[in-house]
């Protein structure tokens, strides 16, 4: 199973997630978000021994200037949540990043959008809410493509991860379900979720 936790605080959450062996650590660069990263904190990422974890910059239509100034050298992945095209994905890849392209799913026909981005390294099937913590449509989960290239986000938690995995999902992206207050990760919830994941794996 592959686990990504999004909306992390660089000062509070990073070491815990590395120590727990979480695969992908996501940091939000979106001013409207309560999880938005202070750009001054980005330089602190270089202090961590990432071990087997990778850092992800979560963005919306990032400019070349923003990428070069803030993301280059600090992140392995850029996650794209905007109106980026396949051509734009290629341009950002050529800067030296792996790409996670988010596909917003409200109804069945939205699932087909991912086929336009066969150059992305990972496809993230997400709700249209961005910051509204919407639940992914349950009836569509089993229709998602299978494999480690395809991730699911939207109301995944300790209580339902086992059932979702039975539908063929192996890559989970979590954010609000691991918070006690909006934008503030609850370390006990993170530990309990990873404990549950390890029980399922074993």
C-alpha positions as CSV (number, residue, x, y, z in Angstrom):
1,X,0.0,0.0,0.0
2,X,1.2,3.5,-0.8
3,X,0.2,6.3,1.6
4,X,0.3,10.1,0.9
5,X,-0.6,12.6,3.6
6,X,-1.3,16.1,2.3
7,X,-1.5,19.5,4.0
8,X,1.4,18.9,6.3
9,X,3.1,21.6,8.4
10,X,6.9,21.7,7.8
11,X,7.8,22.4,11.4
12,X,5.4,20.1,13.2
13,X,4.6,17.1,11.0
14,X,7.5,16.1,8.8
15,X,9.7,14.1,11.2
16,X,6.8,12.0,12.4
17,X,5.7,11.1,8.9
18,X,9.2,10.1,7.9
19,X,9.6,8.0,11.0
20,X,6.3,6.3,10.3
21,X,7.5,5.4,6.8
22,X,4.8,7.4,4.9
23,X,5.7,7.3,1.2
24,X,4.7,10.8,0.1
25,X,4.5,14.0,2.2
26,X,2.4,16.7,0.6
27,X,2.7,20.5,1.2
28,X,0.0,22.8,0.0
29,X,0.9,26.0,-2.0
30,X,-2.5,27.5,-2.4
31,X,-3.2,30.8,-0.7
32,X,-6.9,30.1,-0.1
33,X,-6.1,27.0,1.9
34,X,-5.9,26.8,5.7
35,X,-3.0,24.4,5.0
36,X,-1.1,26.9,2.9
37,X,2.7,26.7,3.4
38,X,4.7,29.7,4.5
39,X,7.3,30.0,1.7
40,X,9.9,31.0,4.3
41,X,9.6,27.5,5.8
42,X,10.4,25.7,2.6
43,X,14.2,26.0,3.1
44,X,13.8,23.9,6.3
45,X,12.9,20.8,4.3
46,X,16.6,20.3,3.4
47,X,17.4,19.5,7.1
48,X,15.4,16.3,7.0
49,X,16.8,12.9,6.2
50,X,13.9,11.7,4.1
51,X,14.8,8.0,4.3
52,X,12.2,6.4,2.1
53,X,9.8,9.3,1.9
54,X,9.4,11.9,-0.9
55,X,8.2,15.5,-0.7
56,X,5.3,16.7,-2.9
57,X,4.5,20.3,-3.7
58,X,0.7,20.6,-4.1
59,X,-0.1,23.5,-6.5
60,X,-2.7,25.1,-8.7
61,X,-1.4,26.3,-12.1
62,X,2.1,27.1,-10.9
63,X,4.2,29.4,-13.0
64,X,7.8,28.6,-14.1
65,X,9.0,31.4,-11.9
66,X,7.3,30.1,-8.8
67,X,8.6,26.6,-9.5
68,X,12.2,27.7,-10.0
69,X,12.2,30.0,-7.0
70,X,10.4,27.8,-4.4
71,X,10.2,24.2,-5.5
72,X,13.3,23.3,-7.4
73,X,15.7,21.3,-5.2
74,X,13.2,20.9,-2.4
75,X,10.6,18.5,-3.9
76,X,10.6,15.4,-6.0
77,X,7.0,15.7,-7.0
78,X,4.7,18.5,-8.1
79,X,1.0,17.8,-7.7
80,X,-1.2,19.8,-10.2
81,X,-4.7,20.7,-9.2
82,X,-5.5,23.4,-11.8
83,X,-6.3,23.5,-15.5
84,X,-2.9,22.3,-16.6
85,X,-2.7,20.6,-20.0
86,X,-0.7,17.5,-21.1
87,X,1.8,19.9,-22.7
88,X,2.2,21.8,-19.4
89,X,2.8,18.5,-17.6
90,X,5.7,17.8,-20.0
91,X,7.1,21.3,-19.4
92,X,7.2,20.8,-15.6
93,X,8.6,17.3,-16.0
94,X,11.5,18.7,-18.0
95,X,12.4,20.9,-15.0
96,X,13.2,17.7,-13.1
97,X,10.0,16.8,-11.3
98,X,7.7,13.8,-11.2
99,X,4.1,14.8,-11.7
100,X,1.0,13.9,-9.8
101,X,-2.0,15.1,-11.9
102,X,-5.3,15.5,-9.9
103,X,-8.5,14.5,-11.7
104,X,-11.7,16.0,-10.1
105,X,-14.4,13.4,-10.1
106,X,-18.1,14.2,-9.6
107,X,-19.7,11.7,-11.9
108,X,-18.7,8.6,-14.0
109,X,-17.7,10.5,-17.2
110,X,-15.1,12.4,-15.2
111,X,-13.1,9.2,-14.7
112,X,-12.1,9.3,-18.4
113,X,-10.2,12.5,-18.0
114,X,-7.1,10.7,-16.7
115,X,-6.4,9.3,-20.2
116,X,-5.4,12.8,-21.3
117,X,-2.5,12.7,-18.9
118,X,-0.6,9.5,-19.8
119,X,2.6,11.5,-19.3
120,X,1.9,12.0,-15.6
121,X,3.7,9.7,-13.1
122,X,0.7,9.4,-10.8
123,X,-3.0,10.2,-11.3
124,X,-4.9,11.3,-8.2
125,X,-8.6,10.8,-8.4
126,X,-10.0,13.5,-6.1
127,X,-13.3,15.2,-5.3
128,X,-14.1,18.6,-6.8
129,X,-14.0,20.3,-3.4
130,X,-10.2,21.0,-3.2
131,X,-10.5,22.3,0.4
132,X,-14.1,21.3,1.2
133,X,-13.3,17.7,2.4
134,X,-16.0,16.2,0.2
135,X,-16.5,12.4,0.1
136,X,-15.5,10.6,-3.1
137,X,-18.5,9.0,-4.8
138,X,-18.6,5.5,-3.3
139,X,-20.2,4.0,-6.4
140,X,-17.3,5.1,-8.6
141,X,-14.4,3.7,-6.4
142,X,-14.6,0.2,-7.9
143,X,-14.5,1.7,-11.4
144,X,-11.1,3.4,-11.0
145,X,-8.2,2.0,-12.9
146,X,-6.0,-0.3,-10.8
147,X,-2.3,-0.1,-10.0
148,X,0.3,1.9,-8.1
149,X,0.0,4.8,-10.6
150,X,-3.6,5.6,-9.4
151,X,-4.3,7.2,-6.1
152,X,-7.6,8.0,-4.4
153,X,-8.4,11.0,-2.2
154,X,-11.5,12.0,-0.4
155,X,-12.7,11.0,3.1
156,X,-10.4,8.1,3.6
157,X,-9.9,7.2,7.3
158,X,-8.9,4.5,9.7
159,X,-12.5,3.3,9.8
160,X,-12.9,2.7,6.0
161,X,-9.5,2.1,4.5
162,X,-9.8,-1.7,4.8
163,X,-13.1,-1.7,2.9
164,X,-11.8,0.7,0.2
165,X,-8.8,-1.6,-0.3
166,X,-11.1,-4.5,-0.9
167,X,-12.4,-2.5,-3.9
168,X,-8.9,-2.7,-5.5
169,X,-7.4,0.6,-4.3
170,X,-3.8,0.4,-3.2
171,X,-2.8,4.1,-3.1
172,X,-4.4,6.4,-0.5
173,X,-4.1,10.2,-0.1
174,X,-5.4,11.6,3.2
175,X,-5.7,15.1,4.6
176,X,-8.7,16.4,6.6
177,X,-9.5,13.0,8.1
178,X,-6.2,13.2,10.0
179,X,-6.9,16.6,11.5
180,X,-8.4,17.5,14.9
181,X,-8.8,21.2,13.9
182,X,-9.0,22.6,10.3
183,X,-5.5,22.6,8.9
184,X,-3.9,21.1,12.0
185,X,-2.7,17.4,11.7
186,X,-3.5,15.2,14.7
187,X,-0.4,13.1,15.4
188,X,-2.4,10.4,17.2
189,X,-4.8,10.0,14.2
190,X,-1.8,9.7,11.9
191,X,-0.2,7.0,14.1
192,X,-3.5,5.1,14.4
193,X,-4.1,5.2,10.7
194,X,-0.6,3.9,9.9
195,X,-1.1,1.2,12.6
196,X,-4.3,0.1,10.8
197,X,-2.6,0.1,7.4
198,X,0.2,-2.1,8.8
199,X,-2.4,-4.5,10.2
200,X,-4.1,-4.8,6.8
201,X,-0.8,-5.4,5.1
202,X,0.1,-8.1,7.5
